[in-house]
């Protein structure tokens, strides 16, 4: 440790002064400098390069647990404590998430459905259970709102829409895309929060017409729709918060409305 300190500070102070203060010989210091690094030190240097690369590849969103998991997936036998130490020494840490923004307005006159899903976040087959929600993404031109419908069986997105405002049309566009793409059989369970965009008459009329069973989370209970919360957390952490400006090219345009306009031009 003394020799390492001298090597780090020799540009600012004479080696002889540093050696005298730390009570080591200059000959010993220069001999240590001439020796190749120990195997453990060389391994730390190699790991530090790989850790920095993973941290950059993941847009600085990975902390030590996920960096460690990625190293193990790449065949690197390394302890989690070692990864945490190397990241700490180099000032590498996961980016903090932005402050929460409310996207649900439960103050409306529409009826509210029971929580039929009841946190049973599995499905026996595709298009048996859909969960949906709205989130926000900060951009260089303001907030962009994203409505998504996710199939619980495959955990794949079956419908989505984007807009610069939270409106009923936003959720209707996402639902329209999902229904057009998947053509689900009657009996599908559709779970959302109690927001007015989902409880509105026009949204509920579409569900009723297709024989879809409506389920809603309890008011103010995000755990009742935990799968969507997890998905949105990943989206904002990995894409939205870091790449704000590019999202602005989509602002005010949902996927289904854009498709409709392209079809009209043809």
Secondary structure as GFF3:
##gff-version 3
##sequence-region A 1 266
A	DSSP	alpha_helix	2	9	.	.	.	ID=ss1
A	DSSP	alpha_helix	15	22	.	.	.	ID=ss2
A	DSSP	alpha_helix	26	34	.	.	.	ID=ss3
A	DSSP	alpha_helix	39	57	.	.	.	ID=ss4
A	DSSP	alpha_helix	64	73	.	.	.	ID=ss5
A	DSSP	alpha_helix	80	89	.	.	.	ID=ss6
A	DSSP	beta_strand	129	139	.	.	.	ID=ss7
A	DSSP	beta_strand	142	151	.	.	.	ID=ss8
A	DSSP	beta_strand	157	163	.	.	.	ID=ss9
A	DSSP	alpha_helix	168	182	.	.	.	ID=ss10
A	DSSP	beta_strand	189	192	.	.	.	ID=ss11
A	DSSP	alpha_helix	196	199	.	.	.	ID=ss12
A	DSSP	alpha_helix	201	209	.	.	.	ID=ss13
A	DSSP	beta_strand	213	216	.	.	.	ID=ss14
A	DSSP	three_ten_helix	222	225	.	.	.	ID=ss15
A	DSSP	alpha_helix	226	235	.	.	.	ID=ss16
A	DSSP	pi_helix	236	240	.	.	.	ID=ss17
A	DSSP	alpha_helix	244	247	.	.	.	ID=ss18
A	DSSP	three_ten_helix	248	250	.	.	.	ID=ss19
A	DSSP	alpha_helix	255	265	.	.	.	ID=ss20
###
